[in-house]
Amino acid sequence: MSPHPGQVEQTSPNYEELRSQHQNHERRLEELKQQPRLTPEEEMEEKRLKKLKLYLKDQMERLRSSAS
């Protein structure tokens, strides 16, 4: 029997790992937003983090969908 979608967080360590990474990327993006100007390296990092966040969000949604 599949767990309820709301239970994915509790039953899947992989989901927790993805969520933790997503939150870490979000925090770093917030730090970058606070800066008046980004260096070219920071701009690249910002783009990379945004893409990674989207990827992680998609992965978490797949886990939720497969659990229902």
Steps between C-alpha positions, in 0.01 A plus 500: 500500500639841402542768764280807494663786300541699821702215646771507234708736714499250786550180301762601244848608610560593138216752517649656815839524333348670196302739717809588703701572186214710361491707821878545496486630144214732594703644789800560277282669237361728771856591600581586141185713469616711795811609315480828309702355212605149407835402357492299176575188707211575734268555204598158367447351845157661520395352167636159597320505834170595338528208259594263781206617709263428212653159450468418871140621504420274206667205675301563819178519300580169331548340840170643621322377186646152523397474866133567426 
